[in-house]
Amino acid sequence: MSQQAAPQEEPAEPEAAGPRRPDLSIGSTGTTPYEDYVHADVLTHLQHPLSDDPGEMVFLVTTQVMELWFTVIVHEWHTAAQALRRDDLPVAMEALERSTHELEALNAAWKPLARLTPTQFNAFRGALGEGSGFQSAMYRRLEFLLGEKSASMLVPHRGAPREYAELEKALQEPSLWDEVLRLLSRRGYAIPTEVLEREMTARYEPDARVEAVWAEVYAGPRDGELVRLGEALTDVAELVWRWRNDHLVATRRAMGAKMGTGGSAGVAWLEKRASKNVFPELWTARSHV
Ligand code: HEM
C-alpha cells in the first residue's frame, strides 16, 4: 500500500493578524476547473423570462432542460447509426440503451408543466409572441433521425443559418431506421431495394415487406441480437410516443382548442403528430409472430 502523506495543516496565523478572510477576488483567468468543464456560469445566466409572471421561469427552464436532453439523445442516435453502419452492434446497443434512460429523464421533465391551467399559461403566453417548440431545431433533428423527414420543416429556420445548415445536412443523411434496415439487408434479410435506395430527404413510409422481415426476426431465437436490437428500438419508439402524448395532454390542459403560438391549429395538429407510431413495422409485425 502506498504511503500517502497526511495533508499538511496550514500553520496558525499570529493572533495579531486578525481572523483569516477567504480570498474572494476573481482569479487571473476568472474561472474554476468546474466552470471550464461545465460552463455552469453560462448555463445559469441564460434564463431571461419575458413577463413578470413568476410561473414563467419554470416554463423557460423546462424548455431549456428538454433542449439539452434532445441534444444528448441526438448524439446517442448518431453514435448508434454510425455503429450500425460499420456493423458494430454492441456499440449501437449501448447508445440506444443509454438513450432510453435519457428519454425517461426527458419525459419526467414534464412534471412541473403537466398541470398548467389556462389562467396560469395565459399569464405569460402573450410574451412568447410567435415563439413555439415547433421552431426547435434539435427536436427536428431528433424526428429526422427517426425517419420523420420533411423539407418543409426547415422553413421556420431560414433566418438562422447555423440551424438551417445542420438541419439540411440531417435531412440528407440516412436515419437511424435506414441504418437498421441496411444492417438487416447485409445480414441476409429481404429488405426491398426500393426501401434501401429510397429518397433520404423524404418521410419514411412503412412497407409490408419490412414488416415481414421483422416478423421473421422475432420468430427466430428469442435472445438473438437482432431481437434485442428490435426491442431496444421499440423502447425508443414507445418513449418518443410518450413524450409526444405528454406534450399533447399538457397542451390540452393549458390551452384547450386555441391556436398555437407557432400558428398551427394547436391540439388538433399535435393529435395528428402524436397518433403516429415510431418505427411502425416494429409494432405491426407483432400481429404476425
Ligand atoms: C404546457 C406548455 C406547452 C404548450 C401549451 C405547448 C403548445 C404547443 C403547440 C400548440 C404546438 C404546435 C405548434 C404551434 O402552433 O405552436 C407545440 C409544438 C411543439 N412544442 Fe410545445 N407546448 C408546451 C410546452 C413545450 C415544451 C416544454 C417543449 C420543450 C422543448 C415543447 C416543444 C415543442 C415541440 C418540439 C413542438 C413541435 C412538435 C412537432 O413538430 O411535432 N413544448 N407546442
Residues whose N, C-alpha, C, O or C-beta is under 5 A from the ligand:
A	BS01	HEM	F59 T62 T63 M66 E67 L113 S132 G133 F134 S136 Y139 A250 T251 A254 M255 G260 T261 G262 G263 S264 G266 V267 R273
